[in-house]
Amino acid sequence: MKPAEKIKLPIYEEVKLFEKNFYQSMSTNVALLNRILYFIVNRKGKQMRPLLTLLTAKMLGGGKVNERTYLGASVVELIHTATLIHDDVVDNSQFRRNFYSLNALWKNKIAVLVGDYLLSKGILNCTETENYDLLTIISNAMKEMAEGELLQLEKGKTLKYEEEVYYQIIRQKTAALLSACCAMGARSVHASDKDVQQMFEFGQFLGMSFQIKDDLFDYGHQRIGKPRGIDIKNKKITLPLIYVLSKASKKDRRWLIHSVNNRSGNSKTVNRIIRFVKDHGGMEFAIDKMNFYKDKAYSILMKYPRDEYRDSLELMLTYVINRKF
C-alpha cells in the first residue's frame, strides 16, 4: 500500500464524505466556471491539507469529527487551490502536476478570476455558518502567505540570501497554511487553546520540512511536475544555494550572484549552478535542516497518546521528507 493510502486509512469514510460535500459546494450557475471547476476537481492532488485537518480533529476529538471539521477541511482546500492557480499565473507556469495549468488552457485573466472565486468561497463558507473562529485562523494564514510571497520577490531582486530571512519566507508562504489546517482541525472539535497552539506549531514545523524538500527537488532529476532548476530561473531563495553562498570564496560568490541575476535563463548556466551547489555541500546542509524541523514536529506528536490518528500524522511526517514529488 502506498504511503498516501496508509495515511488515509483511519479517516477513509470521512475523506469520501469530505470529497462529496466539497465538490457539491463548488457548483455554480456560470457554465464556464462549472467547466473549469470540474477540470480542477478531477485533477486533485494529494489532499494533504484537508487530511491534516481531519486527522488532527480525530486525534483531539476522541475519534469523532463534526460539521465544523468538514467546513475547515473544505476551506483549506479552497484556499490552497486558489493559491496554486495564482502562483501559476505569477510564475507563468504552463504545467501543474504534469498536466496543463489552468492559465495555460484559459489564459491569465480567467485563471486569476477563478482563484479569486475560490478565495471568496472559502471565506463565505465560514461567515455564512458563523464560524468566525475558523475564519480568523484561515484569514491570518492568507495574510502570512501574501507577505511571504512578497518578501520572497523583494529578496529575489536584491539577492540578499540571509538564512534567517529564508526561514521567515517559508514559514509564511508555505507553513502558514499547514499550521492553519492543524489549528482548524483542533479548533473544530473545541480542543483547548493549548492543544490548538500545539497543533499550529506541529503544522508549522511540518510545513517547513515540506518546503525544504521542495527546494531540494530543484536540484534533482525526478519528473515532479515542475522543471528542474525552475527556482533558480525565477530567482527564488532556496536553502542549498543560501548555504553555498555563505561559504563560497569572494570570486565564486560573485560568479553565483551574477549568474543567478543575469544568466538564470540559460540552461547551461543553471546546470553549472546546480553542480556547484551539489559539490559544495548545499544539499547535505538542507537535508539536515529538513530533518531538524521534522524532529521538532515529531516531538509535539509524542506529547499525545498513541492511536491510529497520531500514527497517520507520523506517517505524514515521514512521507513529507521521503516523497518523490
Secondary structure, DSSP 8 states (H G I E B T S, - for coil): --HHHHHHGGGHHHHHHHHHHHHHHT--S-HHHHHHHHHHHTT----HHHHHHHHHHHHHTTT---HHHHHHHHHHHHHHHHHHHHHHHHHT--EETTEE-HHHHHHHHHHHHHHHHHHHHHHHHHHHTT-HHHHHHHHHHHHHHHHHHHHHHHHHHHT---HHHHHHHHIIIIIHHHHHHHHHHHHHTT--HHHHHHHHHHHHHHHHHHHHHHHHHTTS----SS-TTHHHHTT---HHHHHHHHHS-HHHHHHHHHHHHHSTT-HHHHHHHHHHHHHTTHHHHHHHHHHHHHHHHHHHHTTS---HHHHHHHHHHHHHHH---
